[in-house]
Amino acid sequence: MNTEAIDSKGYLNMELLRFTTAGSVDDGKSTLIGRLLYDSKSIFEDQYEAIEESSRRKGDENINLALLTDGLRAEREQGITIDVAYRYFATPKRKFIIADTPGHIQYTRNMVTGASTANLALILVDARKGVVEQTYRHTFIASLLGIPHVVFCINKMDLVDYSEDVFTDIKDRIENFSSKLDVKDIRFIPISALKGDNVVNESEHMPWYKGGTLLYMLENIHIGSDHNHIDCRFPVQYVIRPQSDKYHDFRGYAGRIAGGVFKPGDEIVALPSGFTSRIKEINTADGPQDEAFAPQSVTLLLEDDIDISRGDMIVRSNNRPTVSQDVDLMICWMTERPLLTNGKYAVKHTTNDARCLIKNVQYKVDINTLHRIEDDKSIGMNDIARITIRTTKPLLFDRYQRNRITGSMVLIDEGTNETVGAGMIV
């Protein structure tokens, strides 16, 4: 792995970029990630030798870099990606987590899983085929999931003679479609994952392209403002009471900050009880801090002993989330058993557990045209729909577009404990 100029302390403090790949079948997602890892010197020698040997046995002309990410035996045999494959690598500027997601239509739910925490989505387009149905589908899902940055990699440019006209035509069609969606930052890069053009090294074959390489963009794209630093949200995960002589009166509230900036002295309110207090101290693994912000994991100590438990939320007094039992969601359905109107499901929202009743299916979305289908309310696997639920107790939430953590939830089948739906609060 490329660890030049990265010591262990520096590595821990480096900024982390999570990105996901998407695209249609055979667009070259796994090959692109393999090329990214290989050209950035982020794989070990024995890993390279293993894929070299595997490629030779299969009779491939070139070394098949896709084998670096396709971990399942069925994936390697068929040459496709089925499950979400996670890979980790670092450069001297940043560390990365990649979620390589499948391109087949029947694995849309896998893309939702891989993309749910991503800062950035790489959507591949085969330069020979141009924009296809899956391009629209994945662009819409990236928009729905609130991914702040979407990068379209126009791949296999070597097979269209590195034509600027082909690249421009695809770019224009995507821009026309994405103008209807809520995507903050869209970029386009012409690449050849197989040959390595514009992945880590600049291409000599496309002098007409003046943008940087994919790796340069991944290292330098600004993600600091992707988190909501305005609305202070702290879902309590655990109450720390050591019960020891040394820390006899210690009572800390541990969790991960979902939004905003907290400082000692801030006036806060605990929801849903409504009790107020002030922050006395903010503790981390490195000791007390003068301030804490999303997505840090911290322990808050308050000036007053008030009743707070897991699932409660600590917020600033003058900025509160919505509190309601009736919630409107965009839901991606993830199981073969269809969604049942009036069906009962368990809900996980931040650190809170509840149960809910499906009150109403408002419409289903045709992902290719973005039209609402209001006469067909049957919601099956991989469908995306807008629904209304009623929960057994009030939830503390924001709109998903405002806060991806407090605005998302999952539905669980209580009989099988299977996650059946991923919901974005609208």
N, C-alpha and C positions, 0 to 999 in steps of 0.2 A: 504494500500500500504506500502511496506517496505521502510520506510523513516529514519531508524536508521542511525545516523551519516550523514544525508543529511539535511543541513539547506537550506533556500531558496536561499541565495547567492551562496552557494556551488553547488546547483542544477543547477542554471543558467550557471555556469562556467564549468560544467561537459562536457566531450566529448560525442557527440551524435553518436550512431551507428544505421544506417538504414539498416534493412535486410528484405528480402522477402522470402516467402516459396513457393515451387513449388513441383510438383510430380503428379503421376497419381491418378485417382479416388480411394478413400478409402485407400490411403497410410498412412493416419493418420496425415495430416498437422494440422488440427484444434485441434485434440487431443494433439499433441505435444505442440502447443502454450498454450493450456489450462493447460497442465502439467507444462510448464515453468513458467506461471504466478502463478499457485497454489503452487508449491514447492518453488518458490522464494518469497512467501508471498506477491505477488503483486496484490492480489484481496481482496476486502472487504468481510466481513463476510456475509452481506446480499446477495452479488452476489453468494457466494458459496451455501447459503441456497436455492436460487432461482433455481440454476441448479440441486441441490440435489432433490428438489421437482419435477422439470420437468422430471428428469431421472426416479424417482419413478413412476410418472404417465404413462410414456411410457413403464414401465416394464423392464428397463435396469438392468442387474445384478450389474454393477458398476456405479459409478457416471460418467456421460458423460461430460467430460471436454471440448469436442468440442463445447458444447453449449455456452461457453464463447465467442467464436469468430463468430459463425454462427448467424448473427444478423437478416437476413431476415427470415420471417415466412416460405417461400418456402424452404429455406435451412434447417431449423430445421425439417420440415416435411419429407423431402426426405433424410436427413442425408448427404447432399452434400454442397459444397461451390459454390456459383454462382457469387457473386460480390467480389470485393477486400475489405477485412475488415482490417481496420487500428487499431492497439492497441498500447498503450504507457505504458511503465513501466520503473522503475529505480532500480538499486542496488547501494550500496555505491561507486562502482567504475565507473559506466557509466549509461547513460540514453539511452533508446532504442525506436525506432519506428519500429513496425512490420507491413508488408503488407502481409496478408494471401491471396494468389491468388488461383483461381480455378484450378482443375486438368483436367477438360474435354477439349477435343481437340477444341471444338467450342468456348472456352473462352481463347484462346491463346492471343488475344488482351488485355484481362484483366491482364494477366501475364506481358505483355510488359509495361502496365501502372504502375503496382505495382513495377516493377523492375527497372524502368528508373532512379530512384534517389538512388538506394540501393548501400551500400558499400559491401554487402555480400548477397549471395543467399544460402538458405538452400534447397537442393533438396532431397526429401524423396524417398526411394526405399523400397518396401515391400519385406522383406527377403524371403517370400515364393514364390513370383512371379519373383524375380530377376529384371534384367534390361529389361524394356519394351520400346515401341515406345516413350511414353511421356518423359521417362528419357533422351533419345537422343534429343528430341525436346527442352526440357527445358535447357539442357546443352548448346545446340547451341544458344538459345536465350540469355542465361546468357553471353556467349562469345560475341555475336553480340552487346549486350548492354554494353559491357566493364565493367562488374561487376568484381572488382579486386579479390574478394575472393569467392570461391564456396566450400560449405561444403556438402558432401553427408551423410545424416543420414540413415543408413540401419536400418529400423524400424521393429517392430514385431519380434525381435530376440527371444522373449519368445515362439513364435510359431514354431521355428525351433531348440528348445532345446539349444539356445545360442551357436550355432555351429560356431566355428572359420573358418571351411572350407567353409561354406556358405558365410560368410562375405568376405573371401579372394577371392572367385570366383567372386563375384559381383564387388569388388574393382578392380580386374585385368581387367574385361571387360570394366569398365568405364574409367580406365586409358588408355586402348588401343584406345577407341573412342576419348577421350579428347586430346590425343596427336596430333590430326589433327587440334585442335582449338587453339585460342589465349587466354588461361586462365592462369593468372599469378600464382595463389595460389589455390591448390586443397587439401582438407582434407577429411578424412573419419572417422565416429564415429558410432559404433554399439549401438543401443538404443532400448528401449521399451517405447514408449510414454505412453501406458496404465499402465504399472507397475512402470514407473519412472526410469528405468535403464539408467544410464549415461546421464540423462537430466540435473538435478541439483545435484543429489547425485550419487556417484560412485556405479557401479553395483558389487554386490558380486558374480553374476552368470558368469561374464566374466573376470576372473583373467588373461586371455591371452591378454586382451587389455590394453596396457600401456599408452595410451593417456589420456588426461583430459576429463572432462565432457563437455557437450555442453555449459552450462552456463559459465564455466571457460574459454572456448575458446572465447565465445562472449565478455566476460569482458576484455580479455587480447590480442586479436588479434590486430596487429598494423595497424591503418588506417590513421595515420598522413601524410603518403607519398602518399595517394590515390589521392590527389588533385595535379594539375599541378602548381608547384611553380617556374617554369622557365619562361614561356611565360606570360608576363604581359598583362592582358585583363580586361578592365573595361567598359562594356556596360552601357551607360548612360540611367537611367530610368526616371529621373526627374530633372529639373533645378530649384533650390531654389532661389527665389528672394523675400524676405520678404516685400519690399516696406514700411518699417517703418523707423522712425527717428533714432532709435537706430542702425539698420542694413541697413543704407541707401544705401551703396555701396556693400552689400553682394551679391555674386553670387557663389553658390555652385552646384556641380554636384553630384547628389545622385544616388546610384545603388549598386549592389552586385558584388564584385570582382569575376571574372570567372577564373582567373589564375594569377600566379606570385605574387611578393611582391612589394608594392609601398612604397616609403619613401619621406618625404619632401626634395626638392632639385633635385629630379629626373627630367631628361629631358624627356618630353613626346610629342607625336604627336596625334592630334585629327583626326580621320578618319570618313568619306571619304575626308574631306576638305584638310587635310595635314598641317593645322596650327600647329606651335610648341609653346611650353611654358615650364614652370617648375612648379612642385607641390609646392605650398606655405604652405599648411596646410592640414592635414587629420583629419576630425572630425567624432566622433561617438556619440552615446547616452551618453557615459561616459566621453565625452570631447575629446580634441585633443590627437592624438596618434603619436608615433615616426615611426611606420610602420603599414601596413595593408596587409592582404593576403587572398586568397580564403579560405572559402566562406563568408568572413565578408561583412556586409552591412555598407557602409561608405559614407561620403560626401567629395569630393575633392575640394579644393580651388586652383586656378591657379594664377600665378603671372601676367598673361595678360588676358584682356577681349577679348576672341575670341568666335566666333559664334559656339556654340555646342548645340545640342538639343537631345531629346529622340531618341534613335535608333543609334546615333553616338557611336563610341568606342574610349576610351582613351587607348593608348598603349605606350610602351617604344620606343624611336626613332630607336633603333638598332634591334628591334625584332617585326616585323609586321605580321599580319595574311594574309591569301590569300584574295584577293579582286577580285570577279568574278561574272558574271551573269549566267554562266553555271556551274551547280553543279551536281556531281554524288552522288547518295544516295542509301543506302540499306533502303528499305521502308517496314514497316509492315502495311498492309492494314486493316482498322478497321471497315469498314461498308459493308453492304450487296450490295450496288451499286458498281459495279466494277470500277476500275481505268480506265479512258478514255485517250487513246493516243491522243495528241493534246488538251486534256481537260485543262480548266483553273481553278486554285485553288488559294485561299489566302494562304500566308506563314507567319508563326510566327517564327522568329529566334532571339534568345536573346531578346532584347527590340525592335527589328526592325519588322515592318510590310511591306509586299510586296505582289505582285501577281506573279503567275508563270504559265508557259505552260509546259505540259508534252511532252518533245521532243521525248523520246525514252524509250522503255522497253528493257533492254539488256538481262536479263534472270530471271527466277524464280528459287528459291532454293527448292530442295527436302530435307526437314529438316531431314528426317530419314537417308539418304545416303550422304547428303551434295553435291550431284551432281547438276550441273547446267542444268535447263531445258530451252533450247533455242528455241525449236519449238512451245512451248505453251506460248504466251505472255499475256494471259488473267489473270488478277490479281483480285481475289475476296477476301472476308473477311478472315482474319487470314493468308493470303499468305504473303510470304516474297520475295522481288525481288530487283534487282538492276535497277535503272532508272536514266535518265538524265533529268533535268529540266532547263528551262531558266527563270530567274526572271526579273521583270520590272525595277529593279535597282540593282546595285552591292551589294552583301552581303559580310560581313567581317567574315571569318570563318577559323577554323583549322580542321584537320582530327579528326573524332570522337575518334579514338584511342589515340589521343594526348590530347584532351580536350573535355570532355563529354558535357560541357555547350555550347561552341562556335561551337561544331561539330554536334549539334542536331537541329532539327526543326520539326514543325508539319504542315501538310497541312489541310486546312479547306474548306469545301464546302460553297461558298459564298451565295448560295441560302437558305440553311438551317442553316448555322453557325455551322455545325456539324464537329467535328474533324474526318477526314477520314483517315489520315495516320501519322505515326510516322517515321521520317527519321533520319538516321545516315550517316553523310557525309564521303565518302571514298576517 
